[in-house]
Amino acid sequence: MALPEFLQQWQALPQLPELYLYAIVDSAQDARLLDRLHKITPRAQSQCLLADAQGPELSKAAPHLVILPPVAEDAEAWLLLFRSAASNPASLTIIASPQEFAPLHAHLVQFTEIVLPDGDEMYFAFWDPAVLGTLVGQKDDHTLHVPGPVLSARQCSKLLTKINVWWYWDRSGNLHQIREDVPQPDTDQVQLPLKPTQVQLNMLIEASVPDHLLGYIKETQPELLIDIPEGERYMRVEHYLLEARKLNLRGMQDITRYICAGLIYGSQL
């Protein structure tokens, strides 16, 4: 559990102006975490980040911003958060911000949609740790399939403008902190919703390819993964994906077959 490490990083931050602590809880990754937090801290304010996610069913699969109590090693809410992060790193991220709840929520909501090069709009899951690390180009995260950064310096500064530190856990369970030491000027020129270029969009699509392949294998051939520890499955799939690309395999069906063969035969492939 990384709570002592997080506590040290939190205590090392300048506390002027006063910083508030928040979590973005992804209910699509852990449908019970938000309710469990509310039972522990019933007065904690929370709100869905997706404006169109109306009704209890849609809200259950959406990200929520939650204000957190003061951090302490023995606090029940913090122990719950770090246990959840250890078992499912994609279930939450933590933010330190001088902003109160309403303005921070409004700021984050602006990034939940993007406009594609063809003009279509779609949800933008920046709260997903694997996406977040790729967006900002987190240099100490060696689990990223696409190292990034995807965002330009100004776009990244726009996203982090109200955030002092943003913590997330990578696929191996390691804690990372995103900090912007030198804010970029003229971030007002960055239009929202974001309009990624085709190159940026291609990077985002590629970043999720190993996850989609792993999900497909889990659904269709789960027996291939039984003997592989949960924490090693992603890296194993990514390894065989890169090998398939080196062999000039491009079709997803051929790539998937190669990965499955790799999972079966291992080094004998």
N, C-alpha and C positions, 0 to 999 in steps of 0.2 A: 504494500500500500504506500502511495506517494504522499500521504498527508504531511508527514514531517518535512519533506522537501518543499511542498507547496507552502507550508507555514513559514519556513525560512525565507522563501522568495517574497511572500506577502509582507513579512515584518521588515524586509529590506527596502520596501517601497517608501518614497516620501509620502507622508500622510497629509500634506498641505498642498492643495485643498483636500478636504476630507474625501476619502474614496468609499464608494459603496460596492458591495459584492453582489453579483448576479450569476445565475446559471441560465443557459439555454438548454432546456430539456427536450429532447427529440422523442416524442411519444410514439413515433413510427418505429423507433429502435427499442424502446422500453415502455410499454403501455401502462405499467404500474408505477413507475418512478414518481411521476407528478403527484398522484394521489397519496403515495406514501410520504412524500415531502410535506404535503398539506396536513396530513395527520400529525406529523411531528411539529410543524410550525403553522398552525391553522390561520394565523393572521398574516402570513406571508402573501404579498400581492403577486399575482401572476396574470399573464395575458397572452393569448395566441398571437403569433407573428404573422399568420396568414389571414388577411382581411376577409377572404372569401370562404374560410373554413367555418361556416356557420353550422350549428347543431352539434350534439354530443358525439355522433359517430365520426364526422370529419375531424372534429377537434382531437379525437383520440389518436389520430395519425399525423398530428401537426406539431411543429416546434412551439414551445412556450418560453417566454422570458419570465424568470422567477427571481424575486429579491431574496437574498440569503441572510441568515442571522450572522452575528460576529463569528469569525473563525476560531475554533478551539479544537485541540486534539481529541478531547473527550466528548464533544458535542454530538448528539445523536444524528442531527441532520447532516453534519459533515462526514461522519462515519458512513452514513448511508450513501452519500454522493461518491465517496472514494471506493466503496465496495462496488457500486454500480459501474464506475469507470474501470475498475480492475477486471470485471467480468464482461463488460461490453463498452469498450472505449468510445464507440460512436454514439452513446446514449446522451452525452452532455458535454458542454464546454463551460468555462467559468470566465467571467469578465470583471475587471476592476475599473470603475469609472467614477469621475466626479459628478456625473449627471444623475439626477433623480430619475425615478422609474419612467414617468411619462415621456420626457424628452428622449431618453435612451431608446425606449420602445419605438417611438416615432422614427428615430434615426434608422434603426435596424429594419423596420418595415419597408423603408424605401429601397432596400437591397434584395427583397424577396422575389422580385420579378426582374427579368431582363428582356430586352428586345433583340431578337435574332436578326442576322443580316437580311433575311427576306421579309422582315417586318412583323413576323409572328412574335407573340409574347409567351413566356413560359416561366414557371417557378424556378428559382435559383437557390439551391440548397447550400448556401455558403456556410451554414451552421454545421454541416457534416465535417468532422475533423479532417478526413482525407481530402475533401475539397478545399477546406480552409487553408491547410498547409500548402497545397499546390497553388492556391490563389496568391499567397504572399511570398512563396518561395522559401519556406522555412528550412534554413541551411542545415540545422542539426537533426532534421527528421530524415533518416535514411530509409524509411519504409515507403516513401512516396514513389509511385510508379512514374509520375511526371513531376520532376523536381520543381518546375516553375521558375520564377513567378509568372502567373498568367496575367495578373493585373499590371497595368502600367504603374509607375511610381505615384502619379497623381491619383489614380483610381484607388490604389492601396491606401494612400493617405486619407482619401475621402472616407473610406470604410472605417478607418481607425481613428477618425478625428475626435470622437467622443469617448475613446477607449484608451486607458493607460496601459493595461496589460490584458491579453487574452490567452488563457491557458487551455490546452487541449491534450488529449492522449492519443498517441499514434497506434497503429495496428498491433504493435508489440507491447503496448501498455506503458510506454515511456512518456513522461510528462514534458511538455514543451510550453514555452511562453513566448508569445508574439508581442514585440514592443517596437514602437516607431521612435527611434532616437532623434531623427531629424525630419520633422514634418515638411512636406512639400508645399511650395507656395501656389497660389491661384487654384486651389481645389474647387472653388466656386465654379470654375469653368467645366468641371466634370458633370455631365448631365445625368440625371436619374429619371427613369430606370437606366441602368447601365446598358450600353449597346456594344457588346463585344465584337471584335473583328472576326473574320472567318478563321484566322490563325489562332486567336484566343479560344474560339469555340472548339476547334479541332483538338487543342490541348486539353480542354475540359472533358471532351468525349473520350479521348485516349486514357485520361486519368482513371476513368471508371471501368475500363475494359476488363481488368483482372477481377474486379468485384462481380461484374455480370457473368463472367465465365465460371467463377467459383459458385455463384448462386445457381447457375444452370446445372452444374454437376451435382450440387447438393440435392437439387430437385429430381434429377433424372437418373443419376447413378451414385447415390449416397454411399454405396458399398465400397467405392474407390477411396473414400475418405476416412473410413472407420479406424484404420490403424495409424492415421496421421493426427498428432495433437492439434487441437483447435487453433492454437496460436501459430502453427507452422503452415496451415493450409494455404493461406493467401500467398505467402512467399513461394511455396512449392508451385502453385498455379502460375504465378508471375514468371518464375524461372523457366518453365516449359513454354510459356507464351513467347518469351524472348528468344528461346531456342528455335521455336517454330518460325519466327520472323527471320532469323538468320538463314533458315533453309528456304526462305522466299515463299513460305506459305502465307497466303493473304485471305482466302475465304474463311469465314468464321467456322464453317463446318469442318474444314480441314484442320484448322488450328485447334478446335475442340477435340477432335479425334487424336491429334498428336499429344495434347495435354493428358487425355485419358490414358493413352499408351504410356506416357511418362509416369503417371501415378501407379500404373500396374507394374511396369518393369524397372522403374527407378534407373540406377546407373547402368543397367544392362540394356537400356533402350538402344 
